[in-house]
Amino acid sequence: MNNKNKHIAVIPARAGSVGLPKKNQILFDNTAEFLKNLSWLDEVIVNSNDEVVLDKAKKRDYTIYERSDALACSNISIKSVFKDLINSLKINNDVIIWLFYLPVLYKNYADFEDAKVIIENSEIKSLCTFIPAKSHPLNTWRYDQKNKKLSQYIENDIFRRQDLPPAWTHYHYVSCFKVMELNNLNSELLNSKTYPVFLSKEYSKNLIEIDTPEDLEKWKKANSK
């Protein structure tokens, strides 16, 4: 890739949060202030159907893309949102898109700088951070209520915790991809070639996702020191 390739930040912020009413309105400025640190961003696009969020975006001279009602439902994947935005705005294939979820308040400048270096490698098409899985997949079971039968999701007979292989959960703390790769990614913007950035259990404690008033209070308490 060369210096002419663009980096675009996209903030998806649909209206209608249930757990924390007006969540995206409340949290918008946190991410907007952080984006000032990323001098290499060529553009910030706000994708929303929330008039207050759109007004905040206009005041910062961000690009506005109003989300349709059809794409503003809770059962719509982020990939569907991006496909609509990219096709409508005719964004070029070699542009790098960065996802910024407003409920993820913690952001470390160095993490995004490091990710920028990685994603600009011509061999890398997508990148996402991963955190240690809270429940190991080899220890999970399903129960067939009708037949009163237990079965493992992944059959195994590992009985020592230290013998369990590392297990990770994707987390969109840092998430970016080249537009040309979108069709190859799943609904969570991942595939087997996605470059994984692994975060330690200790580091991942910073990632308090804000979905309820209690989450917000937890974040404020953790960052009041």
CORBEL-V912035 format. One record per pair of residues at least 12 apart in sequence whose C-alpha atoms are under 10 Angstrom apart, sorted by the first residue. I is the first residue (numbers start at 1). J is the second residue. D is the distance in Angstrom with one decimal. If there is no record, write none. Layout:
I,J,D + I,J,D
This chain:
1,94,8.3 + 1,119,9.4 + 1,120,6.0 + 1,121,6.7 + 1,122,5.8 + 1,123,9.6 + 2,120,8.1 + 2,121,9.7 + 2,122,9.5 + 3,120,9.4 + 4,94,9.6 + 4,95,9.4 + 5,42,9.3 + 5,92,9.4 + 5,93,9.7 + 5,94,6.4 + 5,95,5.8 + 5,96,7.5 + 5,120,8.9 + 6,40,8.6 + 6,41,7.5 + 6,42,6.0 + 6,43,8.2 + 6,91,9.9 + 6,92,9.0 + 6,94,7.7 + 6,95,5.0 + 6,96,6.2 + 6,97,8.5 + 6,178,9.9 + 7,40,7.1 + 7,41,5.1 + 7,42,5.5 + 7,43,7.0 + 7,44,8.9 + 7,94,9.4 + 7,95,6.1 + 7,96,4.9 + 7,97,6.1 + 7,98,7.3 + 7,116,9.0 + 7,120,9.9 + 7,176,9.5 + 7,177,9.9 + 7,178,9.3 + 8,40,9.3 + 8,41,5.9 + 8,42,5.8 + 8,43,4.9 + 8,44,5.8 + 8,45,7.3 + 8,91,9.7 + 8,95,7.3 + 8,96,6.2 + 8,97,5.0 + 8,98,6.0 + 8,99,8.8 + 8,176,9.5 + 9,35,8.5 + 9,38,9.9 + 9,41,6.9 + 9,42,8.2 + 9,43,6.4 + 9,44,4.7 + 9,45,6.1 + 9,46,8.4 + 9,62,9.9 + 9,96,8.5 + 9,97,5.9 + 9,98,4.6 + 9,99,6.1 + 9,100,6.9 + 9,176,8.9 + 10,43,8.6 + 10,44,5.9 + 10,45,4.8 + 10,46,5.9 + 10,47,7.1 + 10,62,9.9 + 10,63,9.4 + 10,65,9.9 + 10,82,8.8 + 10,85,9.6 + 10,97,6.9 + 10,98,6.0 + 10,99,5.3 + 10,100,6.1 + 10,101,8.6 + 10,176,9.8 + 11,28,9.0 + 11,31,8.8 + 11,32,9.3 + 11,44,7.6 + 11,45,6.2 + 11,46,4.8 + 11,47,6.0 + 11,48,8.2 + 11,57,9.8 + 11,98,8.6 + 11,99,6.4 + 11,100,5.1 + 11,101,6.2 + 11,102,7.2 + 12,24,9.2 + 12,45,8.5 + 12,46,6.1 + 12,47,4.8 + 12,48,6.1 + 12,49,9.5 + 12,65,9.6 + 12,67,8.9 + 12,72,9.9 + 12,78,8.3 + 12,81,8.2 + 12,82,9.0 + 12,99,7.9 + 12,100,7.3 + 12,101,6.6 + 12,102,7.8 + 13,25,8.6 + 13,27,10.0 + 13,28,8.6 + 13,46,7.3 + 13,47,6.1 + 13,48,4.9 + 13,49,7.5 + 13,50,7.3 + 13,53,7.5 + 13,54,9.1 + 13,67,9.0 + 13,72,9.1 + 13,100,9.5 + 13,101,7.8 + 13,102,7.3 + 13,103,9.6 + 14,46,9.9 + 14,47,7.5 + 14,48,4.9 + 14,49,5.5 + 14,50,6.1 + 14,51,9.8 + 14,53,8.9 + 14,66,9.5 + 14,67,7.6 + 14,68,9.7 + 14,69,9.5 + 14,71,8.8 + 14,72,5.9 + 14,73,8.2 + 14,74,9.0 + 15,48,7.2 + 15,49,5.9 + 15,50,4.9 + 15,51,8.5 + 15,52,9.3 + 15,53,8.7 + 15,67,9.8 + 15,72,7.5 + 15,73,9.2 + 16,49,9.3 + 16,50,8.3 + 16,72,8.8 + 16,73,8.9 + 16,74,9.1 + 17,74,9.3 + 17,211,8.2 + 17,212,9.4 + 18,211,8.4 + 18,212,8.4 + 19,210,9.1 + 19,211,5.5 + 19,212,4.8 + 19,213,7.5 + 19,214,9.6 + 19,215,9.8 + 20,210,8.1 + 20,211,5.7 + 20,212,4.7 + 20,213,5.8 + 20,214,9.1 + 20,215,9.2 + 20,216,8.9 + 21,211,9.2 + 21,212,8.5 + 21,213,8.9 + 22,50,9.0 + 22,52,9.2 + 22,53,9.5 + 23,102,8.5 + 23,103,7.8 + 23,210,8.1 + 23,211,7.5 + 23,212,8.5 + 23,213,9.2 + 23,216,9.8 + 24,48,9.6 + 24,50,8.5 + 24,52,9.1 + 24,53,7.1 + 24,101,9.3 + 24,102,6.4 + 24,103,7.4 + 24,210,9.8 + 24,211,10.0 + 25,50,8.2 + 25,51,9.3 + 25,52,6.5 + 25,53,5.6 + 25,54,9.3 + 25,55,10.0 + 25,56,8.4 + 25,102,9.3 + 26,52,9.9 + 26,53,9.1 + 26,102,9.3 + 26,103,9.6 + 27,53,9.7 + 27,101,9.8 + 27,102,6.0 + 27,103,6.7 + 27,104,9.0 + 27,105,7.8 + 27,210,8.8 + 27,216,9.7 + 28,52,9.9 + 28,53,7.2 + 28,56,8.0 + 28,57,8.8 + 28,101,9.5 + 28,102,6.1 + 28,103,8.7 + 28,105,9.6 + 29,53,9.6 + 29,56,8.3 + 29,57,9.4 + 29,102,8.9 + 30,102,7.9 + 30,103,9.5 + 30,104,9.5 + 30,105,6.7 + 30,106,9.1 + 30,107,9.6 + 31,100,7.6 + 31,101,8.4 + 31,102,6.3 + 31,103,9.1 + 31,104,8.6 + 31,105,7.0 + 31,106,9.0 + 31,107,8.4 + 32,44,9.2 + 32,56,9.5 + 32,57,8.6 + 32,60,8.4 + 32,62,9.7 + 32,100,9.7 + 32,102,9.2 + 34,105,9.5 + 34,106,9.6 + 34,107,7.5 + 34,108,9.0 + 34,109,8.2 + 35,100,9.5 + 35,107,9.8 + 35,109,9.3 + 37,109,7.2 + 38,109,7.7 + 38,112,8.2 + 38,113,8.2 + 40,113,9.4 + 40,116,9.2 + 41,96,9.8 + 41,97,9.9 + 41,98,9.3 + 43,61,9.5 + 43,62,7.2 + 43,63,7.3 + 43,97,9.9 + 44,57,9.0 + 44,60,9.5 + 44,61,8.6 + 44,62,5.4 + 44,63,6.1 + 44,64,8.7 + 44,97,9.8 + 44,98,9.3 + 44,100,10.0 + 45,57,8.5 + 45,61,9.6 + 45,62,5.8 + 45,63,4.6 + 45,64,5.9 + 45,65,6.9 + 45,85,9.4 + 45,97,10.0 + 46,58,9.2 + 46,62,6.8 + 46,63,6.3 + 46,64,5.3 + 46,65,6.0 + 46,66,8.0 + 46,67,9.3 + 46,100,9.7 + 47,63,8.7 + 47,64,6.5 + 47,65,4.9 + 47,66,5.7 + 47,67,5.8 + 47,68,9.6 + 47,72,10.0 + 47,81,8.4 + 47,82,9.2 + 47,85,7.9 + 48,64,8.0 + 48,65,6.7 + 48,66,5.2 + 48,67,5.0 + 48,68,8.4 + 48,69,10.0 + 48,71,9.7 + 48,72,8.1 + 49,65,8.7 + 49,66,5.6 + 49,67,5.1 + 49,68,7.0 + 49,69,7.6 + 49,71,9.4 + 49,72,7.2 + 50,66,8.4 + 50,67,8.7 + 50,72,9.8 + 51,66,9.1 + 54,66,8.0 + 65,85,7.4 + 65,88,9.2 + 65,89,8.7 + 66,85,9.3 + 67,81,8.2 + 67,84,9.1 + 67,85,8.6 + 68,81,9.7 + 68,84,9.7 + 71,84,8.8 + 76,187,9.2 + 77,186,9.4 + 77,187,5.7 + 77,188,7.2 + 77,189,9.4 + 78,99,9.4 + 78,186,9.7 + 78,187,6.5 + 78,188,6.6 + 78,189,7.7 + 79,182,7.6 + 79,183,8.7 + 79,185,8.0 + 79,186,7.4 + 79,187,5.1 + 79,188,6.6 + 79,189,6.3 + 79,190,9.8 + 80,182,9.9 + 80,187,7.5 + 80,188,9.9 + 81,187,10.0 + 82,97,9.2 + 82,99,9.5 + 82,179,9.3 + 82,182,8.4 + 82,189,9.7 + 83,179,9.2 + 83,182,7.7 + 83,183,8.4 + 86,179,7.9 + 86,182,9.7 + 91,179,7.7 + 91,180,9.9 + 92,178,9.3 + 92,179,7.0 + 92,180,8.1 + 93,178,6.8 + 93,179,4.7 + 93,180,4.5 + 93,181,8.1 + 93,182,9.3 + 94,125,9.7 + 94,177,9.6 + 94,178,5.9 + 94,179,6.1 + 94,180,6.4 + 94,181,9.3 + 95,177,8.4 + 95,178,5.7 + 95,179,5.8 + 95,180,8.1 + 96,116,9.3 + 96,119,8.0 + 96,120,8.4 + 96,125,8.8 + 96,126,8.9 + 96,176,6.8 + 96,177,5.6 + 96,178,4.4 + 96,179,6.3 + 96,180,9.1 + 96,181,9.9 + 97,126,9.3 + 97,175,8.5 + 97,176,5.4 + 97,177,5.5 + 97,178,6.2 + 97,179,6.8 + 97,182,9.8 + 98,112,9.7 + 98,116,9.7 + 98,126,9.9 + 98,127,9.6 + 98,174,7.8 + 98,175,6.0 + 98,176,4.3 + 98,177,6.8 + 98,178,9.0 + 99,128,9.9 + 99,172,7.6 + 99,173,8.5 + 99,174,7.4 + 99,175,5.6 + 99,176,6.1 + 99,177,8.7 + 99,189,9.8 + 100,172,8.0 + 100,173,7.7 + 100,174,7.8 + 100,175,7.8 + 100,176,9.2 + 101,172,7.5 + 101,173,7.8 + 101,174,9.5 + 101,175,9.6 + 101,209,9.4 + 102,209,8.9 + 102,210,8.5 + 103,173,10.0 + 103,207,9.6 + 103,208,8.2 + 103,209,5.3 + 103,210,4.7 + 103,211,6.9 + 103,212,9.9 + 103,215,9.7 + 103,216,9.3 + 104,171,9.9 + 104,172,8.4 + 104,173,6.8 + 104,174,10.0 + 104,206,9.5 + 104,207,6.6 + 104,208,6.6 + 104,209,5.0 + 104,210,6.6 + 104,211,9.6 + 105,173,9.1 + 105,206,9.0 + 105,207,7.5 + 105,208,7.3 + 105,209,7.2 + 105,210,7.7 + 105,216,9.7 + 105,219,8.4 + 106,173,8.3 + 106,204,9.9 + 106,205,10.0 + 106,206,6.3 + 106,207,6.0 + 106,208,7.5 + 106,209,8.8 + 106,219,9.1 + 106,223,9.7 + 107,173,7.7 + 107,174,8.7 + 107,206,8.9 + 107,207,8.6 + 108,173,9.8 + 108,174,9.7 + 111,129,9.7 + 111,173,9.4 + 111,174,7.6 + 111,197,9.5 + 112,173,9.6 + 112,174,6.8 + 112,175,9.3 + 112,176,9.9 + 114,197,9.9 + 115,127,7.6 + 115,128,8.9 + 115,129,9.5 + 115,174,7.6 + 115,175,8.7 + 115,176,8.4 + 115,195,9.6 + 115,197,8.4 + 116,176,8.8 + 118,195,8.4 + 118,197,9.9 + 119,176,7.6 + 119,177,7.4 + 119,178,8.1 + 119,195,8.4 + 120,177,9.9 + 120,178,9.2 + 122,178,10.0 + 123,193,9.7 + 123,195,9.9 + 124,177,8.5 + 124,178,8.6 + 124,181,9.8 + 124,193,7.9 + 124,194,7.5 + 124,195,6.8 + 125,176,8.5 + 125,177,5.7 + 125,178,5.4 + 125,179,8.5 + 125,180,8.0 + 125,181,6.1 + 125,182,9.0 + 125,184,9.8 + 125,185,9.8 + 125,191,10.0 + 125,193,7.7 + 125,194,6.9 + 125,195,7.9 + 126,175,7.7 + 126,176,5.7 + 126,177,4.0 + 126,178,6.3 + 126,179,9.2 + 126,180,9.9 + 126,181,7.3 + 126,182,8.7 + 126,185,8.5 + 126,189,8.0 + 126,190,7.4 + 126,191,8.4 + 126,192,10.0 + 126,193,7.5 + 126,194,4.9 + 126,195,6.1 + 126,196,8.9 + 127,172,9.5 + 127,174,7.6 + 127,175,5.6 + 127,176,5.4 + 127,177,6.2 + 127,178,9.4 + 127,189,8.8 + 127,190,7.9 + 127,191,9.6 + 127,193,8.8 + 127,194,5.2 + 127,195,4.5 + 127,196,6.0 + 127,197,7.4 + 128,170,6.9 + 128,171,7.0 + 128,172,6.3 + 128,173,7.6 + 128,174,5.7 + 128,175,4.5 + 128,176,6.7 + 128,177,8.7 + 128,188,10.0 + 128,189,8.4 + 128,190,7.7 + 128,194,6.9 + 128,195,6.5 + 128,196,5.5 + 128,197,6.1 + 128,198,8.7 + 129,168,9.7 + 129,169,8.7 + 129,170,6.1 + 129,171,5.5 + 129,172,6.3 + 129,173,6.2 + 129,174,5.6 + 129,175,6.7 + 129,176,9.7 + 129,194,9.9 + 129,195,8.5 + 129,196,5.8 + 129,197,4.5 + 129,198,5.8 + 129,199,6.9 + 129,204,10.0 + 130,167,9.6 + 130,168,5.9 + 130,169,5.4 + 130,170,4.3 + 130,171,5.3 + 130,172,8.0 + 130,173,8.5 + 130,174,9.1 + 130,196,6.5 + 130,197,6.0 + 130,198,4.9 + 130,199,6.0 + 130,200,8.8 + 130,204,8.9 + 131,167,8.7 + 131,168,5.5 + 131,169,5.4 + 131,170,6.4 + 131,171,6.6 + 131,172,9.9 + 131,173,9.8 + 131,196,10.0 + 131,197,8.7 + 131,198,6.1 + 131,199,5.2 + 131,200,6.6 + 131,201,6.7 + 131,202,9.7 + 131,203,8.7 + 131,204,6.2 + 131,205,9.5 + 131,207,9.6 + 132,166,7.8 + 132,167,6.2 + 132,168,4.6 + 132,169,6.1 + 132,170,8.8 + 132,171,9.9 + 132,198,8.1 + 132,199,7.5 + 132,200,6.9 + 132,201,6.0 + 132,202,9.7 + 132,204,8.1 + 133,166,8.4 + 133,167,5.5 + 133,168,4.7 + 133,169,5.1 + 133,170,8.8 + 133,201,9.1 + 134,167,8.7 + 134,168,8.5 + 134,169,8.2 + 134,201,9.6 + 135,167,8.6 + 135,168,9.5 + 135,169,9.6 + 136,161,9.7 + 136,164,8.1 + 136,165,9.0 + 136,166,8.4 + 136,167,6.3 + 136,168,8.5 + 136,169,9.8 + 137,152,9.3 + 137,153,7.6 + 137,154,7.2 + 137,164,9.6 + 137,165,9.9 + 137,166,10.0 + 137,167,7.4 + 137,168,9.4 + 138,152,7.8 + 138,153,7.4 + 138,154,5.8 + 138,155,7.4 + 138,156,6.8 + 138,157,8.9 + 138,158,8.1 + 138,164,7.7 + 138,165,9.0 + 138,167,9.1 + 139,152,7.7 + 139,153,8.3 + 139,154,8.2 + 139,155,9.3 + 139,156,8.7 + 139,157,9.6 + 139,158,8.9 + 139,159,9.5 + 139,161,9.8 + 139,164,9.3 + 140,152,6.2 + 140,153,6.1 + 140,154,7.6 + 140,155,9.5 + 141,153,5.4 + 141,154,8.1 + 141,155,9.3 + 168,196,9.9 + 168,198,8.1 + 168,199,9.4 + 169,198,9.5 + 170,188,8.8 + 170,189,10.0 + 170,190,8.7 + 170,196,8.6 + 170,197,9.4 + 170,198,9.1 + 171,188,9.6 + 171,197,9.9 + 171,198,9.8 + 171,199,9.6 + 171,204,9.5 + 171,207,9.1 + 172,188,8.9 + 172,189,9.3 + 173,204,9.6 + 173,207,7.7 + 173,209,9.7 + 174,197,8.6 + 175,188,10.0 + 175,189,8.2 + 175,190,9.4 + 175,194,10.0 + 175,195,9.9 + 175,196,9.8 + 175,197,9.7 + 176,189,8.5 + 176,190,9.9 + 176,194,9.7 + 176,195,9.8 + 177,189,8.0 + 177,190,9.2 + 177,194,8.7 + 177,195,9.8 + 181,194,10.0 + 206,219,8.8 + 206,222,8.6 + 206,223,9.5 + 207,219,9.1 + 208,222,9.5
